[in-house]
Amino acid sequence: MTGRSLLVLGAGPGVGLSVGRLFARDGYTVVLACRSAEEAEPLARELRAEGFAAEGVGVDLADPADITRIVTQVGERHGRIDVLHFNPSIFREADPLTLTVAELIEDFTIGAAALLPAVQAARPFFADGARVLVTGSAAADRPWNQAASLGVQKAAVRNLVTSLDTTLAPEGHRAVAVQINGVLGEGAFTRDRVAQALHAAAIRAPEDWTPHVAYEG
C-alpha cells in the first residue's frame, strides 16, 4: 500500500483546498474532486507548487454511478483511502413556497445523498482507522427560509453521519460532521480557520471520538 491519502469530494478554492493543504502537511496525498477535472486540476497544481502530492479529478455528484467510479479509481490508484472529506452543498435561493419537489431532490441528492455511494465505494479501500469527514452547517438547525433546500441538506447529512459512525465503528473507522455555526468568510470563520476545525475533528483519538463537533469560532 502507498502512503496515506485524502479524497475531497466537492472540493473548491475555499474550505476544500484548505483542508487538503492541512492533510498534505501531514504527509497525505491529496485528491481533489470537483465537477470536472479541468476545474480540479488548478487546485491540485497549487498544492503541488507548494511541494505536496496532489491530483485533481472530475466527478458528477448527482450520479451515484460516477461517484462509485471515481472513488474506486482513487482507491485502486493509491491502494487506500484514509480520509474521505464530503464537502458539497447546493445553495439555491428559493423559499418553501417557490421551491419545487424536483429542485429539493436535486439539491438533496448532491448535498446529502451522495455521501452514501461515496462511503460504500470507499469502504473496501479504507485503511486502519479511516475517517469520514463531513462539512456541516448551522443551517441544519437554523435554516434560512430563502434557501430552504440548504437546511434540508445539512440536517439530513448530519443525521446520516450518525448512522454511518455507528455502522463503521466496529471496523475501527469513524465518521464525523463538523457543524460550522457561523458565516463562512467572516471573523473567526475564514476558510483556513474552518479547515483547521475540520482537520482537528478528523484526527482525534478514538477515545475522544464523537460523531458531531460544533465549531463556534
C-alpha positions as CSV (number, residue, x, y, z in Angstrom):
1,M,0.0,0.0,0.0
2,T,1.1,3.6,-0.6
3,G,1.2,6.4,1.8
4,R,-1.9,7.9,3.4
5,S,-4.4,9.6,1.2
6,L,-7.2,12.1,1.4
7,L,-10.1,12.3,-1.0
8,V,-12.1,15.6,-1.0
9,L,-15.5,15.4,-2.7
10,G,-16.9,18.7,-3.6
11,A,-13.6,20.5,-3.5
12,G,-13.2,24.1,-4.3
13,P,-10.8,27.0,-3.7
14,G,-12.1,27.6,-0.2
15,V,-12.5,25.1,2.6
16,G,-11.9,22.0,0.4
17,L,-8.5,23.3,-0.7
18,S,-7.6,24.5,2.8
19,V,-8.4,21.1,4.3
20,G,-6.4,19.4,1.6
21,R,-3.4,21.6,2.4
22,L,-3.6,20.7,6.1
23,F,-3.6,17.0,5.4
24,A,-0.9,17.4,2.8
25,R,1.3,18.9,5.5
26,D,0.7,15.7,7.5
27,G,2.1,13.7,4.6
28,Y,-1.1,12.7,2.8
29,T,-1.5,12.5,-0.9
30,V,-4.5,14.8,-1.7
31,V,-7.1,14.1,-4.3
32,L,-9.4,17.0,-5.0
33,A,-12.7,16.1,-6.8
34,C,-14.6,18.9,-8.5
35,R,-17.4,18.9,-11.1
36,S,-14.7,18.4,-13.8
37,A,-11.0,17.6,-14.0
38,E,-10.4,21.0,-15.6
39,E,-11.8,22.7,-12.5
40,A,-9.9,20.5,-10.1
41,E,-6.5,20.5,-11.7
42,P,-5.6,24.1,-10.9
43,L,-6.4,23.5,-7.3
44,A,-4.1,20.4,-7.3
45,R,-1.5,22.3,-9.1
46,E,-1.5,24.9,-6.3
47,L,-0.7,22.3,-3.8
48,R,2.0,20.7,-6.0
49,A,3.6,24.1,-6.3
50,E,3.9,24.1,-2.5
51,G,5.7,20.7,-2.7
52,F,2.8,18.4,-1.9
53,A,1.5,15.4,-3.7
54,A,-1.9,16.2,-5.2
55,E,-4.1,15.5,-8.1
56,G,-7.4,16.7,-9.4
57,V,-10.3,14.6,-10.7
58,G,-13.8,15.3,-12.0
59,V,-17.0,13.7,-10.6
60,D,-20.7,14.2,-11.1
61,L,-22.1,14.1,-7.5
62,A,-25.6,13.9,-8.9
63,D,-24.8,10.5,-10.4
64,P,-24.2,7.6,-7.9
65,A,-22.5,5.5,-10.6
66,D,-20.0,8.3,-11.4
67,I,-19.3,8.7,-7.7
68,T,-18.6,5.0,-7.4
69,R,-16.4,5.1,-10.4
70,I,-14.2,7.9,-9.3
71,V,-13.9,6.8,-5.6
72,T,-13.0,3.3,-6.8
73,Q,-10.4,4.7,-9.2
74,V,-8.8,6.7,-6.5
75,G,-8.8,3.7,-4.1
76,E,-7.2,1.5,-6.7
77,R,-4.6,4.1,-7.8
78,H,-3.5,4.8,-4.2
79,G,-4.1,1.5,-2.6
80,R,-6.0,3.1,0.3
81,I,-8.3,5.9,1.4
82,D,-7.6,7.2,4.9
83,V,-9.8,10.2,5.0
84,L,-12.9,10.9,2.8
85,H,-14.0,14.5,3.1
86,F,-17.5,15.2,1.9
87,N,-17.8,18.9,1.3
88,P,-20.5,19.7,-1.2
89,S,-23.7,21.7,-0.7
90,I,-26.1,23.4,-3.0
91,F,-27.2,27.0,-2.4
92,R,-30.4,27.7,-4.2
93,E,-32.3,30.9,-3.3
94,A,-35.8,29.7,-3.1
95,D,-38.3,29.7,-0.2
96,P,-40.6,26.8,0.7
97,L,-43.4,28.4,-1.3
98,T,-41.4,28.5,-4.5
99,L,-39.0,25.6,-4.1
100,T,-40.2,22.6,-6.2
101,V,-40.0,19.0,-5.3
102,A,-37.7,18.4,-8.2
103,E,-35.3,21.2,-7.1
104,L,-35.3,19.9,-3.5
105,I,-34.5,16.4,-4.6
106,E,-31.8,17.6,-6.9
107,D,-30.1,19.6,-4.1
108,F,-30.6,16.9,-1.5
109,T,-29.0,14.3,-3.9
110,I,-25.8,16.3,-4.1
111,G,-25.6,17.8,-0.7
112,A,-26.5,14.7,1.4
113,A,-27.4,11.5,-0.5
114,A,-24.2,11.5,-2.5
115,L,-22.4,10.6,0.7
116,L,-23.9,7.1,0.6
117,P,-22.3,5.8,-2.7
118,A,-19.1,7.6,-1.7
119,V,-18.7,5.8,1.6
120,Q,-19.9,2.5,0.1
121,A,-17.3,2.7,-2.7
122,A,-14.5,3.9,-0.4
123,R,-15.1,1.2,2.3
124,P,-13.1,-1.6,0.6
125,F,-10.1,0.8,0.5
126,F,-10.4,2.2,4.0
127,A,-7.1,1.9,5.8
128,D,-7.0,1.1,9.5
129,G,-8.7,3.9,11.4
130,A,-10.1,5.6,8.3
131,R,-12.2,8.7,8.8
132,V,-15.3,10.1,7.0
133,L,-15.3,13.9,7.5
134,V,-18.4,16.0,6.6
135,T,-18.7,19.7,6.4
136,G,-21.8,20.7,8.3
137,S,-23.6,24.0,8.8
138,A,-25.8,25.9,11.2
139,A,-28.4,25.7,8.6
140,A,-29.2,22.2,9.9
141,D,-30.7,23.9,13.0
142,R,-31.3,27.4,11.8
143,P,-32.3,27.3,8.2
144,W,-32.7,30.5,6.2
145,N,-36.2,30.3,4.7
146,Q,-34.9,31.9,1.5
147,A,-32.6,28.9,0.9
148,A,-34.8,26.2,2.2
149,S,-33.1,23.3,0.5
150,L,-29.8,24.0,2.2
151,G,-31.2,23.4,5.6
152,V,-32.6,20.1,4.5
153,Q,-29.3,19.0,3.0
154,K,-27.4,19.9,6.2
155,A,-29.9,18.3,8.6
156,A,-30.0,15.2,6.6
157,V,-26.3,14.7,6.1
158,R,-25.7,15.3,9.9
159,N,-28.3,12.6,10.6
160,L,-26.7,10.3,8.1
161,V,-23.3,10.7,9.7
162,T,-24.7,9.4,13.0
163,S,-25.8,6.2,11.3
164,L,-22.5,5.9,9.4
165,D,-20.4,6.3,12.5
166,T,-22.3,3.7,14.4
167,T,-22.1,1.3,11.4
168,L,-18.4,1.9,10.8
169,A,-17.2,1.9,14.4
170,P,-16.9,-1.9,14.9
171,E,-14.4,-1.9,12.0
172,G,-12.3,0.8,13.6
173,H,-13.5,3.5,11.2
174,R,-15.4,6.6,12.3
175,A,-17.5,9.4,10.8
176,V,-17.9,13.0,11.9
177,A,-19.9,16.0,10.9
178,V,-18.4,19.4,11.8
179,Q,-21.2,22.0,12.2
180,I,-19.9,25.4,11.2
181,N,-22.0,27.7,13.4
182,G,-21.2,31.0,11.6
183,V,-21.0,32.7,8.2
184,L,-18.1,31.4,6.2
185,G,-15.5,34.0,5.4
186,E,-16.4,36.3,8.3
187,G,-14.4,36.8,11.5
188,A,-13.4,33.5,13.0
189,F,-15.0,31.7,10.1
190,T,-12.3,32.2,7.5
191,R,-11.8,29.2,5.2
192,D,-8.5,28.5,6.9
193,R,-9.9,28.5,10.4
194,V,-12.9,26.4,9.4
195,A,-10.4,24.0,7.7
196,Q,-8.4,23.8,10.9
197,A,-11.6,22.8,12.8
198,L,-12.4,20.1,10.3
199,H,-8.8,18.8,10.4
200,A,-8.8,18.7,14.2
201,A,-12.1,16.8,14.3
202,A,-10.8,14.2,11.9
203,I,-7.5,13.4,13.7
204,R,-8.9,13.0,17.2
205,A,-8.0,9.9,19.1
206,P,-10.6,7.1,19.2
207,E,-11.3,7.6,22.9
208,D,-12.2,11.2,22.2
209,W,-14.5,10.5,19.3
210,T,-18.0,11.9,18.8
211,P,-19.9,11.9,15.5
212,H,-20.7,15.6,15.8
213,V,-18.5,18.6,16.5
214,A,-19.7,22.2,16.6
215,Y,-17.3,24.9,15.5
216,E,-18.3,28.2,17.2
217,G,-15.4,30.3,16.1
